[in-house]
Amino acid sequence: MPEVLDLTFFAFAIPAVIFAGISKGGFGSGAAFAATPLLALILEPGAAIGLMLPLLMLMDVTALQPYWRKWDTPSAKALVLGAVPGVTIGALLYSIADPDLFRLLIGLIAVGFVGFQLARAKGLIRPAAHPMSAGLGGFWGLVAGFTSFISHAGGPPAAVFLLSRRLDKTTFQATTVISFWAINLLKFIPYFALGIFSWQTAKANLFLIPFAVIGVWIGVHMHHRLSERSFFAFTYFFLIVTGTKLIWEGLT
């Protein structure tokens, strides 16, 4: 984190947090991790994920109320239980990796997310013909736990499982909210133990809390008013630009 929270920091952080809140509140959380690649352009990767986790946890709590008890409990349980080893693997990797590896991973996840969504839209990736079992849900939970630890990008792996369950839009959103509320709680302890949090991230969080709540509120209201197509069209462009830059920085 920078010693001084200047205009450059807030010019990146405020839009990133609002955008994450909109995704959390209305669009299945899948694009919420876009805040991490943006922040990683101006911060060390560890500082970027450390800054975002408390804000994402706040967004989770804010989003729980409008979707309370609308989730599919067996699906959420499978994802959360699977996420435990995924978070553990992420923590072990973080303890031995350098920042450039994490820039590369965050960039690859960002670009990979766009590829996954476009392939799904073109019909190259289709939901399973039959609902996936809890065991497969545990596998995708493991992947979600790992990618969530690295860059708060657990949405796409979770979506692979949830889409097979044929949930309606609101149940899908509610299941995502409750699952990542639990997964983010799981991540908090290793983040703290690894020194990912700092007094500077805590100070920045205090300034950014209102924007996190505003973002979720906007997302909840946009849930029934804006198509996912419009929302993700902007997200794809944004992630390709930031992801490509992070890949370049990680490699060079």
Secondary structure, DSSP 8 states (H G I E B T S, - for coil): --SS--HHHHHHHHHHHHHHHHHHHHSTTTTGGGHHHHHTTTS-HHHHHHHHHHHHHHHHHHHHGGGTT-S-HHHHHHHHHHHHHHHHHHHHHHHH--HHHHHHHHHHHHHHHHHHHHHHHTTSS---SS---HHHHHHHHHHHHHHHHHHS--HHHHHHHHHHTT--HHHHHHHHHHHHHHHHHHHHHHHHHTT---HHHHHHHHHHHHHHHHHHHHHHHHTTTS-HHHHHHHHHHHHHHHHHHHHHHHH-
